[in-house]
Amino acid sequence: MNIDKTAIFTQCVYDVDNRFVDLRIVTGFGNSFVLTMTDTSDLEEFDTDIELFLTKENLRIVIDRLTEVLENDERTN
């Protein structure tokens, strides 16, 4: 079995056309990372790939911000 360890999150956002949004991260060159969001469906012409190149420090900032949002949400609930 081949397990994709780059996958962070996958969600079906619209069942009618099998539209999925995938979030993946891979190690780039040196201390860099590539964060990719892919929006796919049965209609290939509408598929979208967005790549964001991050340094290690950029990735830490993203993780810190996501953690902050999560912790703030937990405090309000």
C-alpha positions in Angstrom: 0.0 0.0 0.0 1.3 3.4 -1.0 0.4 6.1 1.6 0.6 9.7 0.5 2.4 11.4 3.4 2.2 14.8 1.7 -1.6 15.1 2.2 -2.7 17.5 4.9 -6.4 17.7 4.2 -8.9 16.5 1.6 -12.6 17.5 1.4 -15.4 16.8 -1.1 -17.0 20.2 -1.5 -19.6 19.4 -4.1 -20.9 15.8 -4.6 -22.6 16.4 -8.0 -19.4 16.8 -10.0 -17.0 15.0 -7.5 -15.3 18.3 -6.7 -12.5 17.9 -4.2 -10.1 20.3 -2.6 -6.8 18.9 -1.5 -4.1 20.5 0.6 -0.6 19.0 0.4 2.9 19.9 1.5 6.3 18.7 0.2 9.8 19.5 1.1 11.4 21.8 -1.5 15.0 22.7 -2.0 17.1 23.4 1.2 14.9 24.6 4.0 11.9 25.4 1.8 8.5 23.8 1.4 5.8 23.8 -1.3 2.2 24.1 0.0 -0.2 23.1 -2.8 -4.0 23.5 -3.0 -5.7 21.6 -5.7 -9.4 22.0 -6.7 -10.5 19.2 -9.0 -13.7 17.9 -10.4 -15.1 15.7 -13.2 -14.6 18.8 -15.5 -10.8 19.0 -16.0 -11.0 22.4 -17.7 -12.0 23.9 -14.3 -9.3 22.2 -12.2 -7.0 24.6 -10.4 -3.6 24.2 -8.7 -2.1 26.9 -6.5 1.4 26.5 -5.2 2.9 28.5 -2.4 6.6 28.4 -1.8 7.5 28.8 1.9 10.7 29.1 3.8 10.9 27.3 7.1 10.1 30.6 8.9 7.1 31.3 6.6 5.8 27.8 7.4 6.2 28.5 11.1 4.2 31.7 10.8 1.4 29.9 8.9 1.3 27.2 11.6 1.3 29.7 14.4 -1.5 31.7 12.8 -3.7 28.6 12.3 -3.0 27.5 15.9 -3.9 31.0 17.1 -7.2 30.9 15.2 -8.0 27.4 16.6 -7.2 28.4 20.2 -9.3 31.6 19.9 -12.2 29.6 18.6 -11.9 27.1 21.4 -12.0 30.0 24.0 -15.3 31.3 22.5 -17.1 28.0 22.5 
